[in-house]
Amino acid sequence: MSDVTPRDWPYPRPHQPPVPRPGEAAHTVSVWLVPRFSMLTLFCLLEPLRVANRFGRELFAWQLLSADGGAVVASNGVRIDVDAALGEADVGELLMVISSYEAEAEVTAADHAALRQAAAHGARVGGLDTAPFILARAGLLEAQRVALHWESVPAFREEFPHIALSEARFEFAGRRLTGSGGAAGIDMMLQWIEHDYGPALASAVARQLVHQRVSEDETWNAGSARTLDNLPRPVVRALAIMEAHLDQALPIPEVCRLAGQSQRQLTRLFTEAFGETPKQCYLGMRLDQARRILADSRCRVTEAALASGFMQLAHFSRAYQARFGEPPSRTAERGSA
């Protein structure tokens, strides 16, 4: 990559995130949509991959599948076109099944066979919401710990008493992935991103989605969930303001004014939501951006500092060392290499 100035540097690319086709990215995800699937679960599965492409180039591609190649109607009545039929597609390295209501109503023996064939050819196979029923009936969840939507646990335990159920929001281990649906798809994909590309990219994606991460083995708890829907609106507004001003950091009083809150009130809301003050959170966002720039480019430390709103190099270096345990020059050396 050629040397560029911070102003010309196309990172991140908010207006043109790459959406590569299968075969054009490092990873391909196939998603089989079962009629009456959850639209929310689909979006939560794909959006982390889209945002990861925004920061990390063409990392993920995806395709949508249906049993017959025709459009599928979600549980909210929206009709979604797909790319191919399940039995005819090259599913790549990961095949995810998304279902919700009446998961098995239109699933056939041929569909079960297609799932087994994908697994036999080395693909990871997973299911979200009620889709673990489909995988279990296809014989793909033997000796696995399974996570699924809490409403379905009693019925699943009754039908498959020999399969261990997990209280976690998702299980991502080995060749099978299962989860409870909804926002659990975000956490599952963030874990994949972190495993393959490191915690910095995963944290950047989570922050962009305004999502408080939940670990693989953490039990779902409505009181501790911190997704966009249950964050206070002033916090959401403040995060958006900070995100829009990473290169020219605003004083915290100005962030508070734009968010329509006193500094005392916004500090209380941030501390309750994240355990950090607005100043600490804003600093972390800017340092994360600097790390992404240094890790993925040939930018000098000074350029990365300026692009992240730091006017004093000494202050930037101290804060960077404290957050990441290494000087920015070390990260820059790896980026240049």
TORPAPA-127626 format. One record per residue (C-alpha): residue number from 1; residue in three letters; chain; x, y, z. Coordinates in steps of 0.001 Angstrom, whole numbers, always signed. Layout:
N
+-----+------+-------+---------+---------+---------+
:  nr : rest : kette :       X :       Y :       Z :
+-----+------+-------+---------+---------+---------+
: NUM :  ALA :     A :       X :       Y :       Z :
...
+-----+------+-------+---------+---------+---------+
This chain:
337
+-----+------+-------+---------+---------+---------+
:  nr : rest : kette :       X :       Y :       Z :
+-----+------+-------+---------+---------+---------+
:   1 :  MET :     A :      +0 :      +0 :      +0 :
:   2 :  SER :     A :   +1361 :   +3415 :    -922 :
:   3 :  ASP :     A :   +2099 :   +6124 :   +1622 :
:   4 :  VAL :     A :    -772 :   +8546 :   +2131 :
:   5 :  THR :     A :   -1512 :  +11467 :   +4390 :
:   6 :  PRO :     A :   -3985 :  +11077 :   +7267 :
:   7 :  ARG :     A :   -6550 :  +13216 :   +5430 :
:   8 :  ASP :     A :   -6317 :  +11041 :   +2311 :
:   9 :  TRP :     A :   -6163 :   +7768 :   +4194 :
:  10 :  PRO :     A :   -9325 :   +5783 :   +3310 :
:  11 :  TYR :     A :   -9689 :   +4109 :   +6718 :
:  12 :  PRO :     A :  -12293 :   +3619 :   +7901 :
:  13 :  ARG :     A :  -14455 :   +3809 :   +4795 :
:  14 :  PRO :     A :  -17913 :   +4690 :   +6115 :
:  15 :  HIS :     A :  -19598 :   +5255 :   +2760 :
:  16 :  GLN :     A :  -18246 :   +2360 :    +727 :
:  17 :  PRO :     A :  -17715 :    -741 :   +2869 :
:  18 :  PRO :     A :  -16683 :   -3607 :    +597 :
:  19 :  VAL :     A :  -19339 :   -6274 :     +46 :
:  20 :  PRO :     A :  -17430 :   -8971 :   -1858 :
:  21 :  ARG :     A :  -19036 :  -11929 :   -3544 :
:  22 :  PRO :     A :  -18318 :  -15518 :   -2424 :
:  23 :  GLY :     A :  -14796 :  -16428 :   -3501 :
:  24 :  GLU :     A :  -13624 :  -12806 :   -3424 :
:  25 :  ALA :     A :  -13034 :  -12675 :    +346 :
:  26 :  ALA :     A :  -10943 :  -14549 :   +2863 :
:  27 :  HIS :     A :  -14062 :  -16229 :   +4314 :
:  28 :  THR :     A :  -17458 :  -17124 :   +2903 :
:  29 :  VAL :     A :  -20574 :  -17598 :   +5030 :
:  30 :  SER :     A :  -23678 :  -19274 :   +3638 :
:  31 :  VAL :     A :  -26967 :  -18625 :   +5423 :
:  32 :  TRP :     A :  -29922 :  -20961 :   +4911 :
:  33 :  LEU :     A :  -33127 :  -19065 :   +5633 :
:  34 :  VAL :     A :  -35964 :  -21284 :   +6799 :
:  35 :  PRO :     A :  -39465 :  -19808 :   +6188 :
:  36 :  ARG :     A :  -40621 :  -17538 :   +9038 :
:  37 :  PHE :     A :  -37006 :  -16977 :  +10100 :
:  38 :  SER :     A :  -36074 :  -14070 :  +12374 :
:  39 :  MET :     A :  -34991 :  -10990 :  +10423 :
:  40 :  LEU :     A :  -33260 :   -9647 :  +13531 :
:  41 :  THR :     A :  -31130 :  -12772 :  +13796 :
:  42 :  LEU :     A :  -30097 :  -12479 :  +10135 :
:  43 :  PHE :     A :  -29037 :   -8862 :  +10533 :
:  44 :  CYS :     A :  -27141 :   -9570 :  +13759 :
:  45 :  LEU :     A :  -25249 :  -12356 :  +12008 :
:  46 :  LEU :     A :  -24226 :  -10340 :   +8939 :
:  47 :  GLU :     A :  -23701 :   -6798 :  +10217 :
:  48 :  PRO :     A :  -20499 :   -7576 :  +12192 :
:  49 :  LEU :     A :  -19050 :   -9077 :   +9011 :
:  50 :  ARG :     A :  -19990 :   -6014 :   +6968 :
:  51 :  VAL :     A :  -18423 :   -3676 :   +9522 :
:  52 :  ALA :     A :  -15303 :   -5871 :   +9716 :
:  53 :  ASN :     A :  -14945 :   -5434 :   +5952 :
:  54 :  ARG :     A :  -15149 :   -1686 :   +6454 :
:  55 :  PHE :     A :  -12134 :   -1769 :   +8752 :
:  56 :  GLY :     A :  -10236 :   -4773 :   +7491 :
:  57 :  ARG :     A :  -10803 :   -4919 :   +3717 :
:  58 :  GLU :     A :  -12413 :   -7891 :   +1956 :
:  59 :  LEU :     A :  -12487 :  -10326 :   +4859 :
:  60 :  PHE :     A :  -16000 :  -11788 :   +4676 :
:  61 :  ALA :     A :  -18443 :  -12643 :   +1915 :
:  62 :  TRP :     A :  -21883 :  -14179 :   +2338 :
:  63 :  GLN :     A :  -24701 :  -15684 :    +357 :
:  64 :  LEU :     A :  -28325 :  -16387 :   +1236 :
:  65 :  LEU :     A :  -29876 :  -19770 :    +525 :
:  66 :  SER :     A :  -33344 :  -21277 :    +589 :
:  67 :  ALA :     A :  -34501 :  -24857 :    +213 :
:  68 :  ASP :     A :  -35556 :  -24367 :   -3428 :
:  69 :  GLY :     A :  -33715 :  -21202 :   -4437 :
:  70 :  GLY :     A :  -36855 :  -19077 :   -4224 :
:  71 :  ALA :     A :  -37543 :  -16064 :   -2024 :
:  72 :  VAL :     A :  -38230 :  -16629 :   +1677 :
:  73 :  VAL :     A :  -40724 :  -14763 :   +3862 :
:  74 :  ALA :     A :  -39453 :  -13805 :   +7319 :
:  75 :  SER :     A :  -41524 :  -13862 :  +10477 :
:  76 :  ASN :     A :  -42201 :  -10131 :  +10044 :
:  77 :  GLY :     A :  -43701 :  -10695 :   +6570 :
:  78 :  VAL :     A :  -40763 :   -9305 :   +4596 :
:  79 :  ARG :     A :  -39838 :  -11324 :   +1501 :
:  80 :  ILE :     A :  -36102 :  -11881 :    +994 :
:  81 :  ASP :     A :  -34534 :  -12957 :   -2302 :
:  82 :  VAL :     A :  -31738 :  -15509 :   -2059 :
:  83 :  ASP :     A :  -28696 :  -16408 :   -4122 :
:  84 :  ALA :     A :  -29085 :  -20163 :   -4537 :
:  85 :  ALA :     A :  -30735 :  -23351 :   -3371 :
:  86 :  LEU :     A :  -29310 :  -25170 :    -372 :
:  87 :  GLY :     A :  -28637 :  -28426 :   -2198 :
:  88 :  GLU :     A :  -26913 :  -26739 :   -5168 :
:  89 :  ALA :     A :  -24676 :  -24131 :   -3526 :
:  90 :  ASP :     A :  -20996 :  -24277 :   -2650 :
:  91 :  VAL :     A :  -21484 :  -23328 :   +1006 :
:  92 :  GLY :     A :  -17870 :  -22386 :   +1715 :
:  93 :  GLU :     A :  -16374 :  -22796 :   +5165 :
:  94 :  LEU :     A :  -19449 :  -21929 :   +7267 :
:  95 :  LEU :     A :  -23121 :  -22794 :   +6783 :
:  96 :  MET :     A :  -25489 :  -21132 :   +9238 :
:  97 :  VAL :     A :  -29173 :  -22047 :   +9554 :
:  98 :  ILE :     A :  -31622 :  -19394 :  +10751 :
:  99 :  SER :     A :  -35148 :  -20321 :  +11742 :
: 100 :  SER :     A :  -37716 :  -19172 :  +14257 :
: 101 :  TYR :     A :  -41376 :  -20192 :  +14247 :
: 102 :  GLU :     A :  -42305 :  -23706 :  +13122 :
: 103 :  ALA :     A :  -38688 :  -24544 :  +12376 :
: 104 :  GLU :     A :  -39362 :  -27996 :  +10922 :
: 105 :  ALA :     A :  -42628 :  -27267 :   +9098 :
: 106 :  GLU :     A :  -41023 :  -27176 :   +5638 :
: 107 :  VAL :     A :  -37701 :  -28946 :   +6253 :
: 108 :  THR :     A :  -37335 :  -32180 :   +4279 :
: 109 :  ALA :     A :  -35113 :  -35225 :   +4412 :
: 110 :  ALA :     A :  -33269 :  -33787 :   +1412 :
: 111 :  ASP :     A :  -32499 :  -30650 :   +3438 :
: 112 :  HIS :     A :  -31113 :  -32753 :   +6283 :
: 113 :  ALA :     A :  -28982 :  -34618 :   +3760 :
: 114 :  ALA :     A :  -27647 :  -31321 :   +2371 :
: 115 :  LEU :     A :  -26600 :  -30278 :   +5871 :
: 116 :  ARG :     A :  -24831 :  -33575 :   +6477 :
: 117 :  GLN :     A :  -23089 :  -33315 :   +3111 :
: 118 :  ALA :     A :  -21815 :  -29809 :   +3911 :
: 119 :  ALA :     A :  -20456 :  -31063 :   +7231 :
: 120 :  ALA :     A :  -18865 :  -34090 :   +5570 :
: 121 :  HIS :     A :  -17049 :  -31802 :   +3131 :
: 122 :  GLY :     A :  -15466 :  -29865 :   +5993 :
: 123 :  ALA :     A :  -17794 :  -26903 :   +6467 :
: 124 :  ARG :     A :  -18635 :  -25670 :   +9914 :
: 125 :  VAL :     A :  -22377 :  -25952 :  +10390 :
: 126 :  GLY :     A :  -24340 :  -23842 :  +12837 :
: 127 :  GLY :     A :  -27823 :  -22799 :  +13794 :
: 128 :  LEU :     A :  -29427 :  -19861 :  +15570 :
: 129 :  ASP :     A :  -32706 :  -19432 :  +17454 :
: 130 :  THR :     A :  -34679 :  -22659 :  +16839 :
: 131 :  ALA :     A :  -32326 :  -23991 :  +14148 :
: 132 :  PRO :     A :  -30552 :  -26367 :  +16584 :
: 133 :  PHE :     A :  -33679 :  -28535 :  +16288 :
: 134 :  ILE :     A :  -32964 :  -28874 :  +12567 :
: 135 :  LEU :     A :  -29293 :  -29708 :  +13139 :
: 136 :  ALA :     A :  -30123 :  -32218 :  +15863 :
: 137 :  ARG :     A :  -32689 :  -33978 :  +13670 :
: 138 :  ALA :     A :  -30054 :  -34156 :  +10942 :
: 139 :  GLY :     A :  -27753 :  -35935 :  +13421 :
: 140 :  LEU :     A :  -25196 :  -33117 :  +13555 :
: 141 :  LEU :     A :  -25237 :  -32246 :  +17257 :
: 142 :  GLU :     A :  -24155 :  -35516 :  +18835 :
: 143 :  ALA :     A :  -21650 :  -34964 :  +21676 :
: 144 :  GLN :     A :  -22091 :  -31189 :  +21405 :
: 145 :  ARG :     A :  -23063 :  -28529 :  +23918 :
: 146 :  VAL :     A :  -25983 :  -26683 :  +22402 :
: 147 :  ALA :     A :  -27247 :  -23140 :  +22924 :
: 148 :  LEU :     A :  -30661 :  -22114 :  +21620 :
: 149 :  HIS :     A :  -33498 :  -19723 :  +22325 :
: 150 :  TRP :     A :  -34646 :  -20004 :  +25931 :
: 151 :  GLU :     A :  -38288 :  -20589 :  +24924 :
: 152 :  SER :     A :  -37259 :  -23742 :  +23074 :
: 153 :  VAL :     A :  -35182 :  -25306 :  +25843 :
: 154 :  PRO :     A :  -37949 :  -27450 :  +27398 :
: 155 :  ALA :     A :  -39015 :  -28909 :  +24044 :
: 156 :  PHE :     A :  -35418 :  -29542 :  +22973 :
: 157 :  ARG :     A :  -34590 :  -31245 :  +26257 :
: 158 :  GLU :     A :  -37655 :  -33444 :  +25874 :
: 159 :  GLU :     A :  -36801 :  -34527 :  +22319 :
: 160 :  PHE :     A :  -33027 :  -34791 :  +22720 :
: 161 :  PRO :     A :  -32340 :  -35696 :  +26362 :
: 162 :  HIS :     A :  -28896 :  -37050 :  +25471 :
: 163 :  ILE :     A :  -27662 :  -33701 :  +24062 :
: 164 :  ALA :     A :  -26165 :  -31321 :  +26622 :
: 165 :  LEU :     A :  -27759 :  -27894 :  +26732 :
: 166 :  SER :     A :  -25767 :  -24774 :  +27464 :
: 167 :  GLU :     A :  -26974 :  -21755 :  +29423 :
: 168 :  ALA :     A :  -24682 :  -19521 :  +27367 :
: 169 :  ARG :     A :  -26003 :  -17236 :  +24654 :
: 170 :  PHE :     A :  -23932 :  -19112 :  +22069 :
: 171 :  GLU :     A :  -21517 :  -22006 :  +21700 :
: 172 :  PHE :     A :  -18669 :  -21562 :  +19205 :
: 173 :  ALA :     A :  -16329 :  -24542 :  +19366 :
: 174 :  GLY :     A :  -15133 :  -27187 :  +16949 :
: 175 :  ARG :     A :  -17223 :  -27730 :  +13845 :
: 176 :  ARG :     A :  -20634 :  -26752 :  +15271 :
: 177 :  LEU :     A :  -21973 :  -23339 :  +16234 :
: 178 :  THR :     A :  -25258 :  -22778 :  +18029 :
: 179 :  GLY :     A :  -26862 :  -19740 :  +19593 :
: 180 :  SER :     A :  -30026 :  -18255 :  +20990 :
: 181 :  GLY :     A :  -30620 :  -15897 :  +18078 :
: 182 :  GLY :     A :  -30995 :  -12124 :  +18028 :
: 183 :  ALA :     A :  -27998 :  -10246 :  +19397 :
: 184 :  ALA :     A :  -26206 :  -13517 :  +20202 :
: 185 :  GLY :     A :  -25281 :  -13612 :  +16501 :
: 186 :  ILE :     A :  -23290 :  -10411 :  +16970 :
: 187 :  ASP :     A :  -21302 :  -11910 :  +19836 :
: 188 :  MET :     A :  -20714 :  -15128 :  +17928 :
: 189 :  MET :     A :  -19342 :  -13300 :  +14886 :
: 190 :  LEU :     A :  -17252 :  -10992 :  +17072 :
: 191 :  GLN :     A :  -15607 :  -14045 :  +18593 :
: 192 :  TRP :     A :  -14802 :  -15356 :  +15127 :
: 193 :  ILE :     A :  -13352 :  -11978 :  +14133 :
: 194 :  GLU :     A :  -11263 :  -11856 :  +17306 :
: 195 :  HIS :     A :  -10016 :  -15418 :  +16837 :
: 196 :  ASP :     A :   -8850 :  -14816 :  +13260 :
: 197 :  TYR :     A :   -7923 :  -11110 :  +13297 :
: 198 :  GLY :     A :   -7333 :  -10158 :  +16917 :
: 199 :  PRO :     A :   -9141 :   -8248 :  +19677 :
: 200 :  ALA :     A :   -8484 :   -4798 :  +18206 :
: 201 :  LEU :     A :  -10637 :   -5444 :  +15139 :
: 202 :  ALA :     A :  -13340 :   -7196 :  +17173 :
: 203 :  SER :     A :  -13483 :   -4260 :  +19597 :
: 204 :  ALA :     A :  -13664 :   -1792 :  +16728 :
: 205 :  VAL :     A :  -16590 :   -3668 :  +15183 :
: 206 :  ALA :     A :  -18417 :   -3911 :  +18514 :
: 207 :  ARG :     A :  -17934 :    -214 :  +19149 :
: 208 :  GLN :     A :  -19198 :    +658 :  +15682 :
: 209 :  LEU :     A :  -22329 :   -1391 :  +16351 :
: 210 :  VAL :     A :  -22687 :    +254 :  +19792 :
: 211 :  HIS :     A :  -22676 :   -3235 :  +21231 :
: 212 :  GLN :     A :  -21429 :   -4364 :  +24635 :
: 213 :  ARG :     A :  -19819 :   -7729 :  +24021 :
: 214 :  VAL :     A :  -20905 :  -10877 :  +25823 :
: 215 :  SER :     A :  -18452 :  -13756 :  +26112 :
: 216 :  GLU :     A :  -19144 :  -17224 :  +24745 :
: 217 :  ASP :     A :  -19728 :  -18753 :  +28164 :
: 218 :  GLU :     A :  -21638 :  -15860 :  +29731 :
: 219 :  THR :     A :  -25255 :  -16647 :  +30583 :
: 220 :  TRP :     A :  -27896 :  -14374 :  +29162 :
: 221 :  ASN :     A :  -29122 :  -11860 :  +31706 :
: 222 :  ALA :     A :  -31709 :   -9262 :  +30800 :
: 223 :  GLY :     A :  -30401 :   -6950 :  +33501 :
: 224 :  SER :     A :  -26866 :   -6876 :  +32101 :
: 225 :  ALA :     A :  -27583 :   -6750 :  +28358 :
: 226 :  ARG :     A :  -26225 :   -3532 :  +26859 :
: 227 :  THR :     A :  -27341 :   -3506 :  +23243 :
: 228 :  LEU :     A :  -28405 :    -359 :  +21424 :
: 229 :  ASP :     A :  -32047 :    -868 :  +22389 :
: 230 :  ASN :     A :  -31415 :    -654 :  +26120 :
: 231 :  LEU :     A :  -28693 :   +1989 :  +26240 :
: 232 :  PRO :     A :  -29977 :   +5396 :  +27349 :
: 233 :  ARG :     A :  -30541 :   +7680 :  +24382 :
: 234 :  PRO :     A :  -28099 :  +10331 :  +25646 :
: 235 :  VAL :     A :  -25382 :   +7656 :  +25721 :
: 236 :  VAL :     A :  -26189 :   +6583 :  +22154 :
: 237 :  ARG :     A :  -26104 :  +10214 :  +21003 :
: 238 :  ALA :     A :  -22806 :  +10831 :  +22784 :
: 239 :  LEU :     A :  -21211 :   +7722 :  +21259 :
: 240 :  ALA :     A :  -22316 :   +8814 :  +17783 :
: 241 :  ILE :     A :  -20834 :  +12270 :  +18377 :
: 242 :  MET :     A :  -17559 :  +10770 :  +19556 :
: 243 :  GLU :     A :  -17438 :   +8367 :  +16604 :
: 244 :  ALA :     A :  -17910 :  +11270 :  +14197 :
: 245 :  HIS :     A :  -15069 :  +13265 :  +15796 :
: 246 :  LEU :     A :  -12256 :  +10775 :  +16291 :
: 247 :  ASP :     A :   -9786 :  +12777 :  +14206 :
: 248 :  GLN :     A :  -10583 :  +16119 :  +15839 :
: 249 :  ALA :     A :  -11421 :  +15311 :  +19428 :
: 250 :  LEU :     A :  -14078 :  +17479 :  +21021 :
: 251 :  PRO :     A :  -13839 :  +18652 :  +24628 :
: 252 :  ILE :     A :  -16105 :  +16569 :  +26858 :
: 253 :  PRO :     A :  -18239 :  +19619 :  +27789 :
: 254 :  GLU :     A :  -18955 :  +20075 :  +24068 :
: 255 :  VAL :     A :  -19896 :  +16380 :  +23714 :
: 256 :  CYS :     A :  -22271 :  +16829 :  +26650 :
: 257 :  ARG :     A :  -23797 :  +19949 :  +25099 :
: 258 :  LEU :     A :  -24384 :  +18221 :  +21760 :
: 259 :  ALA :     A :  -25841 :  +15185 :  +23540 :
: 260 :  GLY :     A :  -28173 :  +17439 :  +25526 :
: 261 :  GLN :     A :  -26945 :  +16377 :  +28961 :
: 262 :  SER :     A :  -24984 :  +17910 :  +31793 :
: 263 :  GLN :     A :  -21498 :  +16512 :  +32244 :
: 264 :  ARG :     A :  -22443 :  +15134 :  +35636 :
: 265 :  GLN :     A :  -25490 :  +13327 :  +34249 :
: 266 :  LEU :     A :  -23682 :  +11939 :  +31196 :
: 267 :  THR :     A :  -20813 :  +10714 :  +33383 :
: 268 :  ARG :     A :  -23295 :   +8861 :  +35567 :
: 269 :  LEU :     A :  -24973 :   +7245 :  +32519 :
: 270 :  PHE :     A :  -21650 :   +6177 :  +30980 :
: 271 :  THR :     A :  -20393 :   +4763 :  +34248 :
: 272 :  GLU :     A :  -23560 :   +2703 :  +34652 :
: 273 :  ALA :     A :  -23431 :   +1437 :  +31054 :
: 274 :  PHE :     A :  -19707 :    +821 :  +30555 :
: 275 :  GLY :     A :  -17913 :   +1336 :  +33851 :
: 276 :  GLU :     A :  -16068 :   +4252 :  +32207 :
: 277 :  THR :     A :  -16486 :   +8009 :  +32157 :
: 278 :  PRO :     A :  -17209 :   +9707 :  +28825 :
: 279 :  LYS :     A :  -13596 :  +10932 :  +28763 :
: 280 :  GLN :     A :  -12220 :   +7407 :  +29261 :
: 281 :  CYS :     A :  -14540 :   +5935 :  +26652 :
: 282 :  TYR :     A :  -13689 :   +8648 :  +24103 :
: 283 :  LEU :     A :   -9975 :   +8160 :  +24716 :
: 284 :  GLY :     A :  -10345 :   +4420 :  +24190 :
: 285 :  MET :     A :  -12184 :   +4939 :  +20902 :
: 286 :  ARG :     A :   -9452 :   +7230 :  +19595 :
: 287 :  LEU :     A :   -6676 :   +4881 :  +20713 :
: 288 :  ASP :     A :   -8456 :   +1956 :  +19049 :
: 289 :  GLN :     A :   -8573 :   +3918 :  +15808 :
: 290 :  ALA :     A :   -4878 :   +4746 :  +16069 :
: 291 :  ARG :     A :   -4057 :   +1069 :  +16604 :
: 292 :  ARG :     A :   -6074 :     +49 :  +13540 :
: 293 :  ILE :     A :   -4276 :   +2618 :  +11431 :
: 294 :  LEU :     A :    -837 :   +1568 :  +12639 :
: 295 :  ALA :     A :   -1544 :   -2151 :  +12326 :
: 296 :  ASP :     A :   -2989 :   -2007 :   +8814 :
: 297 :  SER :     A :    -898 :    +650 :   +7092 :
: 298 :  ARG :     A :   +2498 :   +2210 :   +6657 :
: 299 :  CYS :     A :   +1499 :   +5391 :   +8464 :
: 300 :  ARG :     A :   +4003 :   +6844 :  +10864 :
: 301 :  VAL :     A :   +3214 :   +7159 :  +14545 :
: 302 :  THR :     A :   +2801 :  +10918 :  +14252 :
: 303 :  GLU :     A :    +314 :  +10517 :  +11396 :
: 304 :  ALA :     A :   -1718 :   +7970 :  +13309 :
: 305 :  ALA :     A :   -1761 :  +10210 :  +16372 :
: 306 :  LEU :     A :   -2988 :  +13216 :  +14378 :
: 307 :  ALA :     A :   -5597 :  +11101 :  +12597 :
: 308 :  SER :     A :   -6940 :  +10079 :  +16008 :
: 309 :  GLY :     A :   -7146 :  +13562 :  +17483 :
: 310 :  PHE :     A :   -3886 :  +13616 :  +19491 :
: 311 :  MET :     A :   -1951 :  +16861 :  +19224 :
: 312 :  GLN :     A :    +807 :  +15893 :  +21695 :
: 313 :  LEU :     A :   +2855 :  +12869 :  +20705 :
: 314 :  ALA :     A :   +4122 :  +12232 :  +24248 :
: 315 :  HIS :     A :    +582 :  +12078 :  +25637 :
: 316 :  PHE :     A :    -458 :   +9772 :  +22799 :
: 317 :  SER :     A :   +2479 :   +7418 :  +23391 :
: 318 :  ARG :     A :   +1824 :   +7162 :  +27139 :
: 319 :  ALA :     A :   -1893 :   +6500 :  +26664 :
: 320 :  TYR :     A :   -1209 :   +3964 :  +23909 :
: 321 :  GLN :     A :   +1320 :   +2074 :  +26021 :
: 322 :  ALA :     A :   -1099 :   +1969 :  +28950 :
: 323 :  ARG :     A :   -3963 :    +601 :  +26830 :
: 324 :  PHE :     A :   -2154 :   -1910 :  +24632 :
: 325 :  GLY :     A :    +972 :   -2789 :  +26589 :
: 326 :  GLU :     A :   +3365 :   -1748 :  +23827 :
: 327 :  PRO :     A :   +4553 :   +1555 :  +22333 :
: 328 :  PRO :     A :   +2868 :   +2702 :  +19104 :
: 329 :  SER :     A :   +6184 :   +2348 :  +17288 :
: 330 :  ARG :     A :   +6055 :   -1420 :  +17863 :
: 331 :  THR :     A :   +2605 :   -1664 :  +16280 :
: 332 :  ALA :     A :   +3795 :    +535 :  +13418 :
: 333 :  GLU :     A :   +6703 :   -1813 :  +12745 :
: 334 :  ARG :     A :   +4311 :   -4747 :  +12317 :
: 335 :  GLY :     A :   +2065 :   -2665 :  +10076 :
: 336 :  SER :     A :   +4983 :   -1721 :   +7843 :
: 337 :  ALA :     A :   +6043 :   -5340 :   +7631 :
+-----+------+-------+---------+---------+---------+
